Amino acid sequence: MSAGHAPATDHHFLPVEAPEGVSLSAGVRVPPGKDLAQQAPVGKQTKQAQRSESDVYRALLSELHSGAGDGRDGVAVRMVDIRRQLTEFQLHYKFGMDEVLTKINVLREEFEHTRDYSPIEHVNYRLKSLDRILDKVQRYGAEPTLESIRHSIRDIAGIRITCSFVSDAYWVAEMLCSQPDLRVVEVKDYIRTPKVNGYQSLHVIVQVPVFLSNRTEFVYVEVQIRTVAMDFWASLEHKIYYTYDGEVPGDILDELRDAAVQAAALDQQMASIRDRVTALKDQAPVSGQGATGPTPRDRETTGAWFPSDDAMGTTWKWEDIAKHAGGPQE
């Protein structure tokens, strides 16, 4: 963790710029963004979901207490060990997020220093606070233990990538998911199939290995990839929900959906303008070059992504990724 900068909580995203010599963990806090968490799936609500918030806290504290010390230690020693368990739990997600951020920053700097165009505009990231984690434990009805939380909540570490064009969002997803040390667990395509409220984005949950002093942990990290227009809409929609405390009048919801349609139309219009400008050039730019950026057909194919015993071939596009990941392609 960088000196003087704690990990961002669920309501504070740190912008990741790419100036030379600046650590990825450094940044300036920005206003709240839309929660990266997925909605609790239907069917996961159990009787445990009816637990009160205090019951969840009590159960987790009991689990931590049972694993602290050897039963003969004093209260102070046990409290220190409980703190160590929680710190270790959070650090693993921070380390996993740093690993993925490094991969994104490598791609970003490669394009900025060796190409005329970069598909990555902005990168933000955050770690869920313990309060928000336990709130989700309560809503999902998960067991309030660290082991259960590790397996059932996959968006504790979250990264958001903002791109210029829709094709860039898919391109970045393809480049990131093609890296052999990332395991793609689940994908959700809210660009092709927006949510009911109009929300659009690509959601990819990956597992990344974190090499510790005595073992290797595989940590879940959620990556959202969206255009500037999608991010603008999502940020304002979140602020409106915050203003109304979740109880937004129906006519405003209708206007928000209409605004989402207009944002999608703007994305299409800008992509069309880019393609027309590219076509007017004497020589169309190769993949990743040219002031207007690459069109999808200009891209080079990616290399092998899945293990060699996989029979899918070596060309990995978004459709392949979504199909192979096993998650719903919504």
C-alpha positions as CSV (number, residue, x, y, z in Angstrom):
1,M,0.0,0.0,0.0
2,S,1.4,3.4,-0.9
3,A,2.4,5.6,2.0
4,G,-0.2,8.1,2.9
5,H,-3.0,6.5,0.8
6,A,-5.5,4.0,2.2
7,P,-7.4,1.8,-0.3
8,A,-10.5,3.5,-1.5
9,T,-13.8,2.5,0.1
10,D,-16.9,1.5,-1.8
11,H,-17.9,5.2,-2.2
12,H,-14.5,6.5,-3.2
13,F,-12.9,5.6,-6.4
14,L,-9.3,6.6,-7.0
15,P,-8.5,7.7,-10.6
16,V,-5.5,5.9,-12.0
17,E,-3.7,8.3,-14.3
18,A,-0.5,7.1,-16.0
19,P,2.2,9.9,-15.5
20,E,5.7,8.6,-15.4
21,G,7.0,7.7,-12.0
22,V,3.7,7.7,-10.2
23,S,2.6,4.6,-8.3
24,L,-0.7,3.0,-9.3
25,S,-1.8,3.1,-5.7
26,A,-1.5,6.9,-5.6
27,G,-4.4,9.1,-6.5
28,V,-7.0,11.7,-5.5
29,R,-10.4,10.8,-4.2
30,V,-13.2,11.5,-6.5
31,P,-17.0,11.8,-6.0
32,P,-19.0,8.6,-5.5
33,G,-19.5,6.4,-8.5
34,K,-22.0,3.6,-9.2
35,D,-21.5,0.6,-7.0
36,L,-19.6,-2.1,-8.9
37,A,-21.6,-4.8,-7.0
38,Q,-23.9,-7.1,-9.0
39,Q,-27.5,-7.3,-7.9
40,A,-28.2,-10.3,-5.6
41,P,-29.5,-13.1,-7.9
42,V,-33.0,-14.3,-7.4
43,G,-32.9,-17.6,-5.5
44,K,-30.0,-16.7,-3.3
45,Q,-32.3,-15.2,-0.7
46,T,-32.5,-17.6,2.2
47,K,-33.6,-17.5,5.8
48,Q,-30.1,-16.3,6.7
49,A,-30.8,-13.2,4.7
50,Q,-33.2,-12.2,7.4
51,R,-30.4,-11.8,10.0
52,S,-30.1,-8.4,11.4
53,E,-26.9,-6.4,10.8
54,S,-25.8,-6.9,14.4
55,D,-26.3,-10.7,14.0
56,V,-24.0,-10.7,11.0
57,Y,-21.3,-8.7,12.8
58,R,-21.7,-10.9,15.9
59,A,-21.3,-14.1,13.9
60,L,-18.2,-12.8,12.1
61,L,-16.6,-11.6,15.3
62,S,-17.3,-15.0,16.9
63,E,-15.7,-16.8,13.9
64,L,-12.6,-14.5,14.1
65,H,-12.4,-14.9,17.9
66,S,-12.5,-18.7,17.6
67,G,-9.5,-18.6,15.3
68,A,-7.5,-16.1,17.4
69,G,-4.8,-17.4,19.8
70,D,-4.8,-20.8,21.4
71,G,-7.4,-20.2,24.1
72,R,-4.9,-19.3,26.8
73,D,-4.0,-15.9,25.5
74,G,-5.3,-12.7,27.0
75,V,-8.0,-10.4,25.5
76,A,-5.4,-8.0,24.1
77,V,-3.5,-10.8,22.3
78,R,-6.7,-12.1,20.8
79,M,-7.8,-8.6,19.6
80,V,-4.4,-8.2,17.9
81,D,-4.9,-11.5,16.1
82,I,-8.4,-10.6,15.0
83,R,-7.1,-7.4,13.6
84,R,-4.3,-9.4,11.8
85,Q,-6.9,-11.7,10.2
86,L,-9.0,-8.8,8.9
87,T,-5.9,-6.9,7.7
88,E,-4.7,-10.0,5.9
89,F,-8.1,-10.6,4.3
90,Q,-8.3,-7.0,2.9
91,L,-4.6,-6.9,1.8
92,H,-5.1,-10.0,-0.4
93,Y,-7.8,-8.1,-2.4
94,K,-5.6,-5.0,-2.5
95,F,-2.7,-7.1,-3.9
96,G,-5.0,-8.8,-6.4
97,M,-6.3,-5.4,-7.6
98,D,-2.7,-4.1,-7.9
99,E,-1.8,-7.0,-10.1
100,V,-4.7,-6.3,-12.5
101,L,-4.0,-2.6,-12.4
102,T,-0.4,-3.2,-13.4
103,K,-1.6,-5.2,-16.4
104,I,-4.0,-2.4,-17.4
105,N,-1.3,0.2,-16.9
106,V,1.2,-1.8,-19.1
107,L,-1.4,-1.8,-21.9
108,R,-2.1,1.9,-21.4
109,E,1.5,3.0,-21.4
110,E,2.3,0.8,-24.4
111,F,-0.3,2.5,-26.5
112,E,0.5,6.0,-25.2
113,H,4.3,5.7,-25.9
114,T,4.4,3.5,-29.0
115,R,1.0,4.2,-30.8
116,D,-0.9,7.3,-31.8
117,Y,-4.0,6.1,-30.1
118,S,-4.9,4.5,-26.8
119,P,-8.3,2.8,-26.2
120,I,-8.1,3.5,-22.5
121,E,-9.2,6.9,-21.3
122,H,-9.5,6.6,-17.6
123,V,-9.0,3.9,-14.9
124,N,-10.6,4.0,-11.4
125,Y,-10.5,1.4,-8.6
126,R,-11.8,0.7,-5.2
127,L,-11.9,-1.8,-2.3
128,K,-15.2,-2.5,-0.6
129,S,-15.3,-1.5,3.1
130,L,-16.0,-4.1,5.7
131,D,-19.4,-2.4,6.3
132,R,-20.4,-2.8,2.6
133,I,-19.1,-6.4,2.6
134,L,-21.2,-7.4,5.6
135,D,-24.2,-5.6,4.1
136,K,-23.9,-7.8,1.1
137,V,-23.4,-10.9,3.3
138,Q,-26.7,-10.0,4.9
139,R,-28.6,-9.4,1.6
140,Y,-27.2,-12.6,0.0
141,G,-27.7,-14.8,3.0
142,A,-24.1,-15.9,2.9
143,E,-22.3,-17.3,5.9
144,P,-20.6,-14.5,7.9
145,T,-17.1,-16.2,7.8
146,L,-14.1,-15.0,5.9
147,E,-13.9,-18.3,3.9
148,S,-17.5,-18.0,2.8
149,I,-17.1,-14.3,1.9
150,R,-14.1,-15.2,-0.3
151,H,-16.2,-17.6,-2.3
152,S,-19.6,-15.8,-2.4
153,I,-18.7,-12.1,-2.9
154,R,-16.6,-11.5,-6.0
155,D,-16.6,-7.7,-6.3
156,I,-14.6,-6.8,-3.1
157,A,-11.9,-5.5,-5.4
158,G,-13.3,-3.5,-8.3
159,I,-11.7,-1.7,-11.3
160,R,-13.4,0.5,-13.8
161,I,-12.0,1.2,-17.3
162,T,-13.4,4.0,-19.4
163,C,-13.0,4.0,-23.2
164,S,-13.8,6.3,-26.1
165,F,-15.8,3.9,-28.2
166,V,-17.9,0.8,-27.8
167,S,-15.5,-1.2,-30.0
168,D,-12.7,0.0,-27.7
169,A,-14.5,-1.5,-24.7
170,Y,-14.6,-4.9,-26.3
171,W,-11.0,-4.6,-27.5
172,V,-9.7,-3.8,-24.0
173,A,-11.7,-6.7,-22.6
174,E,-10.2,-9.0,-25.2
175,M,-6.6,-7.9,-24.5
176,L,-7.0,-8.2,-20.8
177,C,-8.8,-11.5,-20.8
178,S,-6.2,-13.0,-23.2
179,Q,-3.5,-12.8,-20.6
180,P,-2.6,-16.4,-19.6
181,D,-2.3,-15.8,-15.8
182,L,-5.8,-14.4,-15.5
183,R,-8.7,-16.8,-15.2
184,V,-12.0,-15.4,-16.5
185,V,-14.7,-16.6,-14.1
186,E,-17.8,-14.7,-15.3
187,V,-18.8,-12.1,-17.8
188,K,-21.9,-10.0,-18.2
189,D,-22.5,-8.0,-21.4
190,Y,-24.8,-5.1,-20.4
191,I,-23.9,-3.2,-23.6
192,R,-25.6,-5.7,-26.0
193,T,-28.3,-6.3,-23.4
194,P,-28.7,-3.3,-21.1
195,K,-30.3,-3.5,-17.7
196,V,-34.0,-2.5,-17.3
197,N,-33.0,1.0,-16.0
198,G,-30.8,1.6,-19.1
199,Y,-27.4,0.8,-17.5
200,Q,-24.7,-0.3,-20.0
201,S,-21.2,-1.8,-19.3
202,L,-19.1,-4.9,-19.7
203,H,-18.6,-6.8,-16.4
204,V,-15.7,-9.3,-16.2
205,I,-14.8,-11.2,-13.0
206,V,-11.3,-12.6,-13.1
207,Q,-9.2,-14.6,-10.7
208,V,-5.6,-13.4,-10.4
209,P,-2.8,-15.3,-8.5
210,V,-1.2,-13.4,-5.6
211,F,2.2,-14.7,-4.6
212,L,2.6,-14.4,-0.8
213,S,5.6,-15.3,1.3
214,N,4.3,-18.8,2.1
215,R,1.6,-19.5,-0.4
216,T,-0.3,-18.4,-3.5
217,E,-3.8,-17.0,-3.2
218,F,-6.2,-16.7,-6.1
219,V,-8.2,-13.5,-5.7
220,Y,-11.4,-12.3,-7.4
221,V,-11.3,-8.9,-9.1
222,E,-14.3,-7.4,-10.9
223,V,-13.5,-5.2,-14.0
224,Q,-16.1,-2.9,-15.5
225,I,-15.4,-1.5,-19.0
226,R,-17.6,1.2,-20.5
227,T,-17.5,4.2,-22.7
228,V,-17.3,7.8,-21.6
229,A,-21.0,8.3,-22.4
230,M,-22.0,5.2,-20.4
231,D,-19.9,6.3,-17.5
232,F,-21.4,9.8,-17.5
233,W,-24.9,8.3,-17.4
234,A,-24.1,5.8,-14.7
235,S,-22.4,8.4,-12.5
236,L,-25.4,10.8,-12.6
237,E,-27.9,8.0,-12.2
238,H,-26.1,7.0,-9.0
239,K,-26.2,10.5,-7.7
240,I,-29.9,10.8,-8.4
241,Y,-30.6,7.6,-6.5
242,Y,-28.5,8.9,-3.6
243,T,-30.5,12.1,-3.6
244,Y,-33.8,10.3,-3.4
245,D,-32.5,7.6,-1.1
246,G,-33.4,4.9,-3.6
247,E,-37.1,6.1,-3.9
248,V,-36.9,7.7,-7.4
249,P,-40.2,8.9,-8.8
250,G,-41.5,7.0,-11.9
251,D,-41.3,9.9,-14.3
252,I,-37.6,10.5,-13.4
253,L,-36.9,6.8,-14.0
254,D,-38.5,7.1,-17.4
255,E,-36.3,10.1,-18.2
256,L,-33.2,8.2,-17.1
257,R,-34.0,5.3,-19.4
258,D,-34.6,7.8,-22.2
259,A,-31.2,9.4,-21.4
260,A,-29.5,6.0,-21.5
261,V,-31.0,5.5,-25.0
262,Q,-29.6,8.9,-26.1
263,A,-26.2,8.1,-24.6
264,A,-26.1,4.8,-26.6
265,A,-27.1,6.7,-29.7
266,L,-24.3,9.2,-29.1
267,D,-21.8,6.3,-28.9
268,Q,-23.1,5.0,-32.2
269,Q,-22.9,8.4,-33.9
270,M,-19.3,9.1,-32.7
271,A,-18.3,5.6,-33.9
272,S,-19.8,6.3,-37.3
273,I,-18.0,9.6,-37.5
274,R,-14.7,7.9,-36.7
275,D,-15.2,5.3,-39.3
276,R,-16.0,7.9,-42.0
277,V,-12.9,9.9,-41.1
278,T,-10.8,6.7,-41.2
279,A,-12.2,5.8,-44.6
280,L,-11.3,9.3,-45.9
281,K,-7.6,8.8,-45.1
282,D,-5.3,8.0,-48.0
283,Q,-4.1,4.9,-46.1
284,A,-6.2,3.4,-43.3
285,P,-4.3,3.1,-40.1
286,V,-3.2,-0.3,-38.9
287,S,-4.4,-1.7,-35.6
288,G,-3.8,0.8,-32.7
289,Q,-2.5,3.6,-35.0
290,G,-4.0,6.7,-36.4
291,A,-5.6,9.7,-34.7
292,T,-9.1,8.1,-35.0
293,G,-8.1,4.8,-33.6
294,P,-8.7,1.3,-34.9
295,T,-11.9,-0.1,-36.2
296,P,-12.7,-3.7,-35.1
297,R,-11.6,-5.2,-38.4
298,D,-8.2,-3.6,-38.1
299,R,-7.3,-5.5,-34.9
300,E,-4.7,-8.3,-34.9
301,T,-5.9,-11.6,-33.4
302,T,-4.9,-12.3,-29.9
303,G,-2.8,-15.3,-28.9
304,A,-3.6,-18.4,-27.0
305,W,-5.5,-17.7,-23.8
306,F,-6.9,-20.9,-22.4
307,P,-4.7,-24.0,-21.6
308,S,-3.3,-26.0,-24.5
309,D,-5.8,-28.8,-24.0
310,D,-8.6,-26.5,-24.8
311,A,-10.0,-27.1,-28.3
312,M,-11.3,-23.7,-29.1
313,G,-8.3,-22.5,-31.1
314,T,-6.1,-19.4,-30.7
315,T,-8.3,-16.4,-31.8
316,W,-10.0,-14.9,-28.8
317,K,-12.7,-12.4,-29.4
318,W,-15.4,-11.3,-26.9
319,E,-17.9,-13.9,-28.0
320,D,-15.3,-16.7,-27.3
321,I,-14.5,-15.2,-23.9
322,A,-18.1,-14.9,-22.8
323,K,-18.9,-18.4,-24.0
324,H,-16.0,-20.0,-22.3
325,A,-16.1,-18.2,-19.0
326,G,-19.3,-20.0,-18.1
327,G,-21.0,-16.9,-16.8
328,P,-24.3,-15.4,-18.2
329,Q,-23.8,-13.4,-21.4
330,E,-26.6,-11.0,-20.7
